[in-house]
């Protein structure tokens, strides 16, 4: 049974999908259990991904990348996340925030910051969420105050991928306080992580995605040159809105990969294990559970790939991105739940892949905008 077959995937993404599958089989799957249990940043696998040209390659060719399209990034995501979500997220986040730079940055910013990431010499990050604010982009309180030819950053960011490991991060900060235009009060900045006033520490261990590390960042009078402003003041919200449309399609790929992993594990287990003189798969209720898993998976995958085309073509992208992200990540949670049930008592063993999948699926329903927020977007843009 080949769940992630190519028929729904545009032809231009077939090549990169095959590369991703081969890489996942060689580097991700054999290390998934150990990386999950150790909960350490998988530097060696990241370096292998950089050498294979599978990390940060959405960056345009003129800045050292391969200029991969959204469909190609989605194709990689479903293959990587099927193998292991934590390692996959580390590979993806190595260039997080770069899309904002190549879409809105000036030529000096692109050359200085994008090329080292594309060539594997640096890694980036994106700092948006805060300790008390996640989904309300207009409510973020970290400030960037203009003083002469510098901006001074004060505040906190939370759940930031590569906040510790990154060489630089893009930071979403408040630059205005217009109550009549709450969507025009924020801007985006490039912030090197080695400046004074920047402190980051890893967030304590998570229940899932343990091979991916997130940070709590504190800015205390951190100064950056005014030239590190991306675009212009007050345009941060609109930048992120566009960025998240693409990001949510990729997160939908996270859900597809995890949902596929849950089906694979459940299918193999019930066909191998015997109870009452026959395999578990011979019981009709088990067959119905597997049928439900397949139904939800195929429905989600069809929607996601349709949505990918809509977002690439700019056809109501916020609506389609929200639909895809919500459906795929919730399908992953449903399939993982059924997979655990079909494994019985063995589902709780740490060594079991289904146990890792079950922990991991709880996270994509939250990041890139919690699914309750996605439902708001779906309704408003319908």
Long-range contacts (C-beta under 8 A, 24 or more apart in sequence): 1-263, 1-264, 1-267, 3-260, 3-263, 3-264, 3-297, 4-78, 4-79, 4-82, 4-256, 4-257, 4-260, 8-301, 8-302, 8-305, 9-71, 9-75, 9-305, 10-71, 10-309, 12-69, 12-71, 12-72, 13-69, 13-71, 13-72, 13-74, 13-75, 14-75, 16-54, 16-68, 16-72, 16-75, 16-76, 17-72, 17-75, 17-76, 17-79, 19-52, 19-53, 19-54, 19-76, 20-54, 20-75, 20-76, 20-79, 20-80, 21-79, 23-48, 23-49, 23-52, 23-54, 23-80, 24-79, 24-80, 24-82, 24-83, 25-83, 28-80, 28-83, 28-84, 28-87, 28-88, 29-83, 29-84, 31-84, 31-87, 32-83, 32-84, 32-86, 32-87, 32-353, 32-356, 33-351, 33-353, 33-356, 35-84, 35-86, 35-87, 35-210, 35-211, 36-84, 36-86, 36-210, 36-211, 36-356, 37-210, 37-350, 38-210, 39-205, 39-210, 39-211, 40-211, 41-90, 41-165, 41-211, 41-212, 41-213, 42-86, 42-87, 42-90, 42-211, 45-87, 45-90, 45-91, 46-90, 46-91, 46-94, 46-123, 47-120, 49-91, 49-94, 50-94, 50-120, 51-120, 54-91, 55-91, 55-94, 55-95, 55-120, 56-94, 56-95, 56-98, 56-117, 56-118, 56-120, 56-123, 57-118, 58-95, 58-98, 58-99, 59-95, 59-98, 59-102, 59-114, 59-117, 59-118, 60-102, 60-114, 63-102, 63-110, 63-111, 63-114, 63-115, 63-118, 64-114, 64-115, 64-118, 64-119, 65-114, 65-118, 69-312, 70-246, 70-249, 70-250, 70-308, 70-311, 70-312, 71-308, 71-309, 71-312, 73-250, 73-253, 74-249, 74-250, 74-252, 74-253, 74-304, 74-305, 74-308, 75-253, 76-253, 77-250, 77-253, 77-254, 77-256, 77-257, 78-253, 78-256, 78-257, 78-260, 79-257, 80-257, 81-253, 81-254, 81-255, 81-256, 81-257, 81-258, 81-261, 82-256, 82-257, 82-258, 82-260, 82-261, 82-264, 83-257, 83-261, 84-211, 84-356, 85-208, 85-209, 85-212, 85-254, 85-257, 85-258, 85-356, 85-357, 85-360, 85-363, 85-364, 86-208, 86-209, 86-210, 86-211, 86-212, 86-360, 87-211, 87-212, 88-254, 88-257, 89-161, 89-209, 89-211, 89-212, 89-254, 90-211, 90-212, 90-213, 92-250, 93-123, 93-125, 93-161, 93-162, 93-212, 94-123, 94-124, 94-162, 95-123, 95-124, 96-124, 96-125, 96-126, 96-161, 96-162, 97-124, 97-125, 97-126, 97-169, 97-170, 98-124, 99-243, 99-246, 100-126, 100-170, 100-188, 100-230, 100-239, 100-240, 100-243, 101-170, 101-190, 101-230, 103-239, 103-242, 103-243, 104-188, 104-230, 104-231, 104-235, 104-239, 105-190, 105-230, 105-231, 108-227, 109-190, 109-227, 109-228, 109-230, 113-168, 113-190, 116-167, 122-166, 122-167, 122-168, 123-162, 123-165, 123-166, 123-167, 124-162, 124-166, 124-167, 124-168, 124-169, 124-170, 125-160, 125-161, 125-162, 125-163, 125-165, 125-166, 125-168, 125-169, 125-170, 126-160, 126-161, 126-169, 126-170, 126-172, 127-157, 127-160, 127-163, 127-169, 127-170, 127-171, 127-172, 127-191, 127-217, 128-157, 128-172, 128-240, 129-157, 129-158, 129-159, 129-160, 130-155, 130-156, 130-157, 130-158, 131-156, 131-158, 131-216, 134-159, 134-366, 134-370, 135-369, 135-370, 135-373, 137-172, 137-186, 137-237, 137-240, 137-241, 138-182, 138-183, 138-185, 138-186, 138-237, 140-172, 140-173, 140-174, 140-186, 141-174, 142-171, 142-172, 142-173, 142-174, 142-219, 143-173, 143-174, 143-175, 144-171, 144-173, 144-174, 144-175, 144-187, 144-189, 145-175, 146-175, 146-226, 147-223, 148-226, 149-225, 149-226, 150-223, 150-224, 150-225, 150-226, 151-189, 151-223, 151-224, 151-225, 151-226, 151-228, 151-229, 152-221, 152-222, 152-223, 153-189, 153-191, 153-197, 153-219, 153-221, 153-222, 153-223, 153-224, 154-219, 154-220, 154-221, 154-222, 155-218, 155-219, 156-216, 156-217, 156-218, 156-219, 157-215, 157-216, 157-217, 157-219, 158-203, 158-214, 158-216, 158-217, 159-203, 159-214, 159-367, 160-200, 160-214, 160-215, 160-216, 160-217, 161-212, 161-213, 161-214, 161-215, 162-213, 162-215, 163-193, 163-200, 163-214, 163-215, 163-216, 163-217, 164-193, 164-200, 164-201, 164-202, 164-213, 164-215, 165-213, 166-193, 167-192, 167-193, 167-194, 168-192, 168-193, 169-193, 169-217, 170-230, 171-219, 172-236, 172-240, 173-236, 175-233, 175-234, 175-236, 176-233, 176-234, 183-237, 183-238, 184-234, 184-235, 184-237, 185-234, 185-237, 186-234, 186-236, 186-237, 187-229, 187-230, 187-231, 187-232, 187-233, 187-234, 187-235, 187-236, 188-229, 188-230, 188-231, 188-235, 188-236, 188-239, 188-240, 189-224, 189-228, 189-229, 189-230, 190-224, 190-228, 190-230, 191-222, 191-224, 191-228, 192-224, 195-222, 195-223, 195-224, 196-221, 196-222, 196-223, 197-221, 197-222, 197-223, 198-222, 206-363, 207-359, 207-362, 208-356, 208-359, 208-360, 208-361, 208-362, 208-363, 209-360, 209-363, 241-318, 242-317, 244-321, 244-368, 244-369, 245-311, 245-317, 245-318, 245-321, 246-311, 246-317, 246-321, 247-321, 247-368, 248-321, 248-322, 248-324, 248-325, 248-368, 248-369, 248-374, 249-304, 249-307, 249-308, 249-311, 249-320, 249-321, 249-324, 249-325, 251-325, 251-328, 251-329, 251-364, 251-367, 251-368, 252-300, 252-304, 252-307, 252-308, 252-321, 252-324, 252-325, 252-327, 252-328, 252-329, 253-304, 253-328, 254-328, 254-329, 254-332, 254-364, 255-300, 255-304, 255-325, 255-327, 255-328, 255-329, 255-330, 255-331, 255-332, 255-361, 255-364, 256-297, 256-300, 256-301, 256-304, 256-328, 256-331, 256-332, 258-332, 258-335, 258-336, 258-357, 258-360, 258-361, 258-364, 259-293, 259-296, 259-297, 259-300, 259-328, 259-331, 259-332, 259-335, 259-336, 260-297, 261-353, 261-357, 262-293, 262-332, 262-335, 262-336, 262-338, 262-339, 262-354, 262-357, 262-358, 262-361, 263-290, 263-293, 263-294, 263-297, 263-335, 263-339, 265-339, 265-343, 265-352, 265-353, 265-354, 265-357, 266-290, 266-293, 266-335, 266-338, 266-339, 266-342, 266-343, 266-354, 269-342, 269-343, 269-346, 269-354, 270-342, 280-342, 286-342, 289-338, 289-341, 289-342, 290-342, 292-338, 293-334, 293-335, 293-338, 293-339, 296-331, 296-334, 296-335, 297-331, 297-335, 299-327, 299-331, 300-327, 300-328, 300-331, 301-328, 303-327, 303-328, 304-328, 316-381, 318-377, 318-381, 319-377, 319-378, 319-381, 319-382, 322-369, 322-374, 322-375, 322-377, 322-378, 322-381, 323-374, 323-378, 325-364, 325-368, 325-369, 325-371, 325-374, 326-371, 326-374, 326-375, 326-378, 329-361, 329-364, 329-365, 329-371, 330-365, 330-371, 332-357, 332-361, 332-364, 333-361, 333-362, 333-365, 335-361, 336-360, 336-361
